[in-house]
Amino acid sequence: MPTTGTGESGVTAPNGHWAGTGLPEPPRTAGGVTLCGGCRALGACRLGVERERLDEGGVARFELSCPRSHEGGPDVAHGGWTAAVLDDCLGHLPLLHGVMSVTAELTVSFVKPVPVERPLELRVWADRREGSRWYIAGEMTLAPGGAVLARASGIWVTRDRSHYARHAKWLAGQVEATEGQ
Ligand SMILES: CCCCCCCC(=O)SCCNC(=O)CCNC(=O)[C@H](O)C(C)(C)COP(=O)(O)OP(=O)(O)OC[C@H]1O[C@@H](n2cnc3c(N)ncnc32)[C@H](O)[C@@H]1OP(=O)(O)O
C-alpha cells in the first residue's frame, strides 16, 4: 500500500487506490488501523482498535480495548460496541487483502461480559470465499489468559467504485418519489 508519510497524529496519508475499485485508500494509524469515514477527523479509531496486522497464516490480529464511553452495565461494554467492533474488524480482513467489501450478514455471540478499558485481542479469518462473497469469522478474547468473550461470523460482499454512486442515485430516486406524493 503506497503512502506519502506519517503526520503528527501518526495517521498515514494515502496516495494510492484500492486495487480494482478506483476508490482512494483510507488512511491508517501508526498501529496500522484503517480508519473509516467517521474516525478520520479524530485520527484514531473511536471503537478503541489500537493495532491491526495480517499474520503469515492470513489471520488478521487486532489489539483493542473498549473505551469507557461505550460502557453499558457497570464496567462492562454495551453490546452495541461489541457488535460494532466485530463488524468493523471482520470487515477489515478483505481490506487487509486490498479488497473493498460491505457487510451483508453478521451474527454475534455474546459469550461473556466484556470489561471496559482492559486489553483485548481479536482474531479474524476467512472460512471460505465464493465468488464475490467472503465468509468471515472472528473471536474476541481477554488479552491476559485468552478467555473467549465474543464470537462473530458473517458474509461480506466485494464492491467496486460504483457502489456509493449507485446508492446516491437510488437515494435521490427515493427522495424524488416521496416529494411527488
Ligand atoms: C475503512 C473504510 C471502510 C469502508 C467500508 C465500510 C463497510 C461498511 O461499513 S458496510 C456497512 C453495512 N453494510 C451495507 O451497507 C451493505 C448494504 N447492502 C448492500 O449494499 C447490498 O444488499 C449487498 C451489496 C450486500 C447485496 O449484494 P448482493 O447479494 O450481491 O445482491 P445484489 O443482487 O447486488 O443486490 C441486492 C439488492 O440490493 C440493491 N443494491 C446493491 N447494491 C446497491 C447500492 N450500492 N445502492 C443501492 N442498492 C443496492 C440491489 O439493487 C438489490 O435490490 P433489489 O432486491 O430491490 O433488486
The ligand as a Tripos MOL2 file, in Angstrom:
@<TRIPOS>MOLECULE
LIG
   57    59     1     0     0
SMALL
NO_CHARGES

@<TRIPOS>ATOM
      1 C1        -12.0920    1.9930    6.2160 C.3       1 LIG1
      2 C2        -13.1220    2.2120    5.2220 C.3       1 LIG1
      3 C3        -14.1660    1.1390    5.2980 C.3       1 LIG1
      4 C4        -15.2460    1.3570    4.3060 C.3       1 LIG1
      5 C5        -16.1300    0.1430    4.2190 C.3       1 LIG1
      6 C6        -17.2020    0.1680    5.3050 C.3       1 LIG1
      7 C7        -18.0120   -1.0670    5.1660 C.3       1 LIG1
      8 C8        -19.2960   -0.9280    5.8790 C.2       1 LIG1
      9 O1        -19.4880   -0.1390    6.7430 O.2       1 LIG1
     10 S1        -20.5330   -1.9280    5.3980 S.3       1 LIG1
     11 C9        -21.9850   -1.1310    6.0100 C.3       1 LIG1
     12 C10       -23.1200   -2.0640    6.2130 C.3       1 LIG1
     13 N1        -23.4480   -2.7970    5.0380 N.am      1 LIG1
     14 C11       -24.0820   -2.1920    3.9760 C.2       1 LIG1
     15 O2        -24.3520   -1.0150    3.9300 O.2       1 LIG1
     16 C12       -24.4580   -3.1020    2.8640 C.3       1 LIG1
     17 C13       -25.8970   -2.7990    2.3830 C.3       1 LIG1
     18 N2        -26.3440   -3.8320    1.4810 N.am      1 LIG1
     19 C14       -25.9770   -3.8230    0.1700 C.2       1 LIG1
     20 O3        -25.3250   -2.9210   -0.3320 O.2       1 LIG1
     21 C15       -26.4510   -4.9840   -0.6550 C.3       1 LIG1
     22 O4        -27.5190   -5.6310   -0.0150 O.3       1 LIG1
     23 C16       -25.3440   -6.0250   -0.9230 C.3       1 LIG1
     24 C17       -24.2110   -5.4010   -1.6970 C.3       1 LIG1
     25 C18       -24.8000   -6.6040    0.3810 C.3       1 LIG1
     26 C19       -26.0660   -7.1030   -1.7340 C.3       1 LIG1
     27 O5        -25.1980   -7.7560   -2.5770 O.3       1 LIG1
     28 P1        -25.7480   -8.9880   -3.4470 P.3       1 LIG1
     29 O6        -26.2120  -10.0630   -2.5260 O.co2     1 LIG1
     30 O7        -24.6970   -9.3250   -4.4010 O.co2     1 LIG1
     31 O8        -27.0770   -8.5260   -4.0690 O.3       1 LIG1
     32 P2        -27.4870   -7.6810   -5.3050 P.3       1 LIG1
     33 O9        -28.3410   -8.6230   -6.1100 O.co2     1 LIG1
     34 O10       -26.3480   -6.9960   -5.9970 O.co2     1 LIG1
     35 O11       -28.3830   -6.5640   -4.6040 O.3       1 LIG1
     36 C20       -29.4590   -6.8740   -3.7150 C.3       1 LIG1
     37 C21       -30.3220   -5.6280   -3.6040 C.3       1 LIG1
     38 O12       -29.5230   -4.5470   -3.0910 O.3       1 LIG1
     39 C22       -29.5180   -3.4820   -4.0400 C.3       1 LIG1
     40 N3        -28.2040   -2.8570   -4.0550 N.ar      1 LIG1
     41 C23       -26.9960   -3.4500   -4.1700 C.ar      1 LIG1
     42 N4        -26.0230   -2.5300   -4.1400 N.ar      1 LIG1
     43 C24       -26.6340   -1.3270   -4.0180 C.ar      1 LIG1
     44 C25       -26.1800    0.0160   -3.9440 C.ar      1 LIG1
     45 N5        -24.8980    0.3090   -3.9640 N.pl3     1 LIG1
     46 N6        -27.0970    1.0050   -3.8360 N.ar      1 LIG1
     47 C26       -28.3910    0.7300   -3.7850 C.ar      1 LIG1
     48 N7        -28.8970   -0.5200   -3.8410 N.ar      1 LIG1
     49 C27       -28.0280   -1.5330   -3.9630 C.ar      1 LIG1
     50 C28       -29.8340   -4.1280   -5.3750 C.3       1 LIG1
     51 O13       -30.3960   -3.1990   -6.2730 O.3       1 LIG1
     52 C29       -30.8440   -5.1650   -4.9690 C.3       1 LIG1
     53 O14       -32.1060   -4.5560   -4.7220 O.3       1 LIG1
     54 P3        -33.4990   -5.2770   -5.1110 P.3       1 LIG1
     55 O15       -33.5390   -6.5320   -4.2820 O.co2     1 LIG1
     56 O16       -34.5250   -4.2780   -4.7330 O.co2     1 LIG1
     57 O17       -33.3870   -5.5530   -6.5700 O.co2     1 LIG1
@<TRIPOS>BOND
     1     1     2 1
     2     2     3 1
     3     3     4 1
     4     4     5 1
     5     5     6 1
     6     6     7 1
     7     7     8 1
     8     8     9 2
     9     8    10 1
    10    10    11 1
    11    11    12 1
    12    12    13 1
    13    13    14 1
    14    14    15 2
    15    14    16 1
    16    16    17 1
    17    17    18 1
    18    18    19 1
    19    19    20 2
    20    19    21 1
    21    21    22 1
    22    21    23 1
    23    23    24 1
    24    23    25 1
    25    23    26 1
    26    26    27 1
    27    27    28 1
    28    28    29 2
    29    28    30 1
    30    28    31 1
    31    31    32 1
    32    32    33 2
    33    32    34 1
    34    32    35 1
    35    35    36 1
    36    36    37 1
    37    37    38 1
    38    37    52 1
    39    38    39 1
    40    39    40 1
    41    39    50 1
    42    40    41 ar
    43    40    49 ar
    44    41    42 ar
    45    42    43 ar
    46    43    44 ar
    47    43    49 ar
    48    44    45 1
    49    44    46 ar
    50    46    47 ar
    51    47    48 ar
    52    48    49 ar
    53    50    51 1
    54    50    52 1
    55    52    53 1
    56    53    54 1
    57    54    55 2
    58    54    56 1
    59    54    57 1
@<TRIPOS>SUBSTRUCTURE
     1 LIG1         1 GROUP 0 **** ****
